[in-house]
Amino acid sequence: MVFIKQFLIEDHKKLHKILKEYQEYKGADFEKAKNLFSAFKKRLERHIMWEEEIISPVIESSKNKSSKPQLGTREEHKRIRVLLQQIEEELLKKTTQTDLLEKKLNKILTTHNEKEEYILYPWVDSVLGKSESVEVIEKMKSYNAQL
């Protein structure tokens, strides 16, 4: 069986790796760090788009209303986007003084990802059949071509 949870957790891991690499280069190679952050931002925005445009409609259309998770992810997505923009603006000013913003971003991402990985994604897998899961993953993969 193809699992939404596995697919999206793998993406979380890739995102975390890029962010960590950015932070490692930040003090040593500004241009490489800036490019890594740009790649991270683009991939994270795509991930959020998957959740909002592909996963959310699955949740909303579920007939199992009583167990539907209410996690406040859209509000968190807004906060994440603001922080991504603020970090990017600082990098465009050619400054690496982004530690506080990154700390806030890491804090939000940690709790956000935990809710998704332990509550939301397993719930989505529980309401989708195999063919629906494959279809959802294919939709998400089709966005990969745009990167």
Residue, then its C-alpha position, 0 to 999 in steps of 0.5 A: m500500500v502506498f502511504i501519504k504519511q511516508f511520502l510527506i514525512e520523506d519530504h519533511k526529512k529532505l526539507h530539514k536536510i536543506l535547512k540544516e545545510y543552509q545553516e552550516y554554510k551561512g557563516a562560511d559561504f554566503e552565496k551557497a547559503k543564500n541559494l540553499f535557503s532559496a531552494f528550501k523556501k521553494r520546496l517548503e512552499r510546494h509542500i504547503m501547497w500540497e497540503e492546502e490544495i491536495i490534502s485539505p480537500v481530502i479532509e474536507s470531503s471526508k464523510n467521517k466528520s466526527s474524527k476529522p482532525q482540527l489542527g490549525t495548520r493553515e494558520e501555522h502555514k501563514r506564520i511559516r510563510v511570513l518567517l520565510q519571507q523575513i529571512e529571505e529579505e534579510l539575505l537579500k540585504k546580504t546579512t546573515q543575522t537571521d538566527l532569531l527568525e530561524k529559531k522561530l521557524n524551527k520551533i513552528l516547523t517542529t510542532h507543526n510537523e509532529k502534528e502532521e506526522y502523528i495525527l494528520y497524515p495517519w488520518v488521511d491514510s486511514v480514510l483513503g483507499k489504495s487507489e485514492s492514495v496513489e492518485v493523491i501522491e501522483k498529484m503531488k509528484s506532478y508539482n515536482a515537475q514545476l521545480 
